[in-house]
Amino acid sequence: MFLQLGTLIAAAVIAIIIVAILASSIRIVPEYMRLVVFRLGRLIGLRGPGLVFLIPVIDQAVPIDLREQVIDVTKQTCITKDNAPVDIDLLIYLKVVDPEKVVTQVQNFRQAAVGIATTTLRAVVGDIELDEVLAKREYINSVLRAKLDEVTARWGVKVTAVEIREIIPPADVQSAMVKQIAAERERRAMIAQADGERQAAILKAEGQKQAAILQAEGERQAAILRAEGQAKALELVNEAAMKLSQNAILLQYLDALRNIASSPSTKIVVPMELLTALQKVLGKE
């Protein structure tokens, strides 16, 4: 009885071990993962995605993520060319392109990438003065990416981007920068005010000039109209004077003729101008 019970327990244990071994030999690999498989210590290749069968105990699999990864490099204190300390932190974006090299060529590619990034960052910043470090962020990013990509290529890793997140200069430099910015803003405000005043003066002078031109044009037009009116008036006066002079001469002739007729002479001489004047008057009537 006890022998049979012991046999059953042993059989159950063996069955559980076999099931565990079989379960460990079956892997479901997602699309973004690959398994680097070693058989008895020798690389036999990649497996996945999908359902993968491994020989228990004999096969060993190392999972590798193919998605783009980001590494946050904490603040690094770097010394610039003009001996100014700056704190810089950055982000490294990289992607595994050869899973076999990642496993066989480097022990920890993330840690290795961080080490290369920090040493390269110090070397690049050490060749640049502080003002250029603050102004040439894109240049530092491109140099770091090129250097990192050159090293990580032999590990089967592609560096897609390097982004400096923050550059913190010394406190005294920050204070000087704040004062410089304030002075620059004040200078721009003064320039803007002076420019506004100059524009206002120009507009005022232009307005006065236009007003003077319009006033002169008005006075010229008024003078022309006055001259035309005076000429018209003189013409009317001249016509009236001409008519008046003819009538006056006629009256003088008639008065002279009356005086002649009252004399005792029997002969009366009538001037031709009197006859002509009478004909004009009679003709008009």
C-alpha positions in Angstrom: 0.0 0.0 0.0 2.7 2.5 1.0 4.8 1.3 -2.0 2.0 2.1 -4.4 1.4 5.6 -2.8 5.1 6.4 -3.1 5.2 5.3 -6.7 2.2 7.6 -7.5 3.8 10.5 -5.8 7.0 10.0 -7.7 5.1 9.6 -11.0 3.3 12.9 -10.2 6.5 14.7 -9.5 8.1 13.4 -12.7 5.0 14.5 -14.6 5.1 18.0 -13.2 8.8 18.3 -14.0 8.2 17.1 -17.6 5.3 19.6 -18.0 7.5 22.4 -16.6 10.3 21.5 -19.0 8.0 21.4 -21.9 6.3 24.6 -20.9 9.7 26.3 -20.7 10.6 25.1 -24.2 7.6 26.8 -25.8 7.9 30.6 -26.2 5.5 33.1 -27.7 7.6 36.0 -29.2 5.8 39.3 -29.9 6.4 41.2 -33.2 8.8 43.7 -31.6 10.9 41.0 -29.9 13.5 38.5 -31.1 15.2 35.6 -29.4 18.9 35.1 -29.9 19.2 31.3 -29.4 22.4 29.4 -28.3 22.6 25.7 -28.4 25.1 24.2 -26.1 26.8 27.6 -26.0 26.9 28.1 -29.8 24.9 30.8 -31.6 22.4 29.2 -33.9 20.5 32.3 -34.9 17.3 34.3 -34.3 13.9 33.0 -33.5 10.5 34.8 -33.7 8.1 36.4 -33.9 5.3 33.9 -33.2 5.5 30.5 -31.6 9.0 29.2 -30.9 10.1 25.8 -29.7 13.3 25.3 -27.8 15.1 22.1 -26.8 14.9 22.0 -23.0 18.3 22.4 -21.2 20.2 22.4 -24.5 18.8 25.7 -25.9 19.2 29.0 -24.2 17.4 32.1 -25.5 18.2 35.8 -24.9 15.3 38.2 -25.7 16.1 41.4 -27.5 13.7 44.4 -27.9 13.7 45.9 -31.4 11.8 49.0 -30.5 13.5 52.4 -30.3 14.7 53.1 -26.8 15.6 56.3 -25.0 18.3 56.6 -22.4 18.2 59.5 -19.9 21.7 60.6 -19.2 21.8 62.5 -15.9 23.5 65.9 -15.4 27.2 65.8 -16.3 29.5 68.6 -15.2 31.7 69.7 -18.1 34.5 72.3 -18.3 34.4 74.6 -21.2 37.4 75.9 -23.1 37.4 79.1 -21.0 37.3 77.0 -17.8 33.6 77.6 -17.0 31.8 74.6 -15.4 28.4 73.8 -16.9 25.9 71.0 -16.1 24.4 69.3 -19.1 21.8 66.5 -19.3 20.7 64.8 -22.5 18.6 62.1 -24.0 19.9 59.4 -26.3 17.5 57.7 -28.8 18.8 54.4 -30.2 17.5 51.2 -31.8 18.8 47.6 -32.1 19.4 46.7 -35.8 21.4 43.5 -35.3 20.3 41.5 -32.2 23.1 38.9 -32.6 25.8 41.6 -32.3 24.0 43.2 -29.3 24.3 39.9 -27.4 27.7 38.7 -28.6 29.7 42.0 -29.1 28.8 44.0 -25.9 27.7 43.0 -22.4 25.3 45.9 -21.8 24.8 48.2 -24.7 22.8 50.8 -22.8 25.4 51.3 -20.2 28.1 51.3 -22.8 26.2 54.0 -24.8 25.9 56.1 -21.7 29.6 55.8 -21.0 30.5 56.8 -24.6 28.0 59.7 -24.5 29.4 61.2 -21.3 33.1 61.0 -22.4 32.3 62.4 -25.8 30.2 65.2 -24.3 33.1 66.3 -22.0 35.5 66.2 -25.0 33.2 68.3 -27.2 32.3 70.9 -24.6 36.0 71.2 -23.6 36.8 72.5 -27.1 34.1 75.2 -27.0 33.8 78.4 -25.0 30.9 79.0 -22.7 29.0 81.4 -25.0 29.3 78.9 -27.9 28.1 76.0 -25.7 24.9 78.0 -24.9 24.4 79.0 -28.5 25.5 75.9 -30.4 23.2 73.2 -28.9 22.3 71.8 -32.3 26.0 71.5 -33.2 26.8 69.6 -30.0 23.8 67.3 -30.6 25.0 66.5 -34.1 28.6 65.8 -33.0 27.5 63.5 -30.2 25.1 61.6 -32.5 27.9 61.1 -35.1 30.4 59.9 -32.5 28.0 57.6 -30.7 26.7 56.1 -34.0 30.3 55.4 -35.1 31.0 53.4 -31.9 27.6 51.7 -31.5 27.6 50.5 -35.1 29.9 47.6 -34.2 27.4 46.6 -31.5 24.5 46.4 -33.9 22.9 49.5 -32.4 21.8 52.6 -34.4 21.8 56.0 -32.6 18.8 57.9 -34.1 19.1 61.1 -32.2 20.8 62.9 -29.3 19.0 65.8 -27.7 20.5 68.1 -25.0 17.7 68.7 -22.6 19.2 71.4 -20.4 22.4 73.4 -20.1 22.9 75.1 -16.7 25.8 77.6 -16.5 27.3 78.8 -13.2 25.2 81.1 -10.9 27.3 84.2 -11.6 27.1 83.6 -15.3 23.3 83.3 -15.0 23.1 86.6 -13.1 25.2 88.3 -15.8 23.0 86.8 -18.5 19.9 88.2 -16.7 21.4 91.6 -16.5 22.5 91.5 -20.1 19.0 90.5 -21.2 17.5 93.3 -19.2 19.9 95.8 -20.7 19.2 94.5 -24.2 15.5 94.9 -23.6 15.9 98.4 -22.3 18.1 99.3 -25.4 15.4 97.9 -27.7 12.7 99.9 -25.9 14.7 103.1 -26.3 15.3 102.4 -29.9 11.7 101.7 -30.5 10.7 104.9 -28.7 13.2 107.0 -30.7 12.0 105.4 -33.9 8.4 106.1 -32.9 9.2 109.8 -32.2 11.1 110.0 -35.5 8.2 108.6 -37.4 5.8 110.9 -35.6 8.0 113.9 -36.5 8.2 112.8 -40.1 4.4 112.4 -40.3 3.9 115.7 -38.7 6.2 117.5 -41.1 4.6 115.6 -44.0 1.2 116.8 -42.9 2.3 120.4 -42.5 3.9 120.2 -46.0 0.7 118.8 -47.5 -1.3 121.5 -45.7 0.9 124.2 -47.0 0.7 122.8 -50.5 -3.1 122.7 -50.3 -3.3 126.2 -48.8 -1.0 127.6 -51.6 -3.1 125.8 -54.2 -6.3 127.2 -52.7 -4.8 130.7 -52.7 -3.7 130.3 -56.3 -7.1 129.1 -57.4 -8.7 132.0 -55.5 -6.3 134.5 -57.1 -7.1 133.1 -60.5 -10.8 133.4 -59.8 -10.4 137.0 -58.5 -8.4 137.9 -61.6 -11.0 136.4 -63.9 -13.7 138.3 -62.0 -11.8 141.5 -62.2 -11.1 141.0 -65.9 -14.8 140.3 -66.5 -15.8 143.4 -64.5 -13.3 145.6 -66.5 -14.7 144.2 -69.7 -18.2 145.1 -68.7 -17.1 148.6 -67.5 -15.2 149.1 -70.8 -18.3 148.1 -72.8 -20.5 150.4 -70.7 -17.9 153.2 -71.0 -17.9 152.8 -74.8 -21.6 153.0 -75.0 -21.6 156.0 -72.6 -18.9 157.9 -74.6 -20.9 157.5 -77.8 -24.1 158.8 -76.2 -22.2 161.7 -74.6 -20.6 162.8 -77.9 -24.1 162.6 -79.5 -25.5 164.8 -76.7 -22.6 167.3 -77.2 -23.3 167.4 -80.9 -27.0 168.0 -80.3 -26.3 170.7 -77.8 -23.9 172.4 -80.2 -26.5 172.1 -83.0 -29.1 173.7 -80.7 -26.7 176.6 -80.0 -26.0 177.0 -83.7 -29.7 177.0 -84.5 -30.4 179.8 -82.1 -27.8 182.0 -83.8 -29.0 184.6 -86.5 -27.1 182.7 -89.2 -29.2 181.2 -92.0 -26.7 178.4 -92.7 -26.4 175.4 -90.5 -23.4 172.9 -90.9 -24.2 169.4 -89.6 -21.0 167.3 -88.9 -20.8 163.8 -90.5 -20.1 162.2 -87.0 -23.5 163.5 -85.8 -25.2 161.9 -88.8 -23.3 158.6 -88.2 -24.1 158.6 -84.5 -27.8 159.3 -85.2 -27.9 156.5 -87.7 -26.4 154.1 -85.1 -28.9 155.2 -82.5 -31.8 154.9 -84.9 -30.6 151.6 -86.2 -30.4 150.2 -82.6 -33.8 151.3 -81.9 
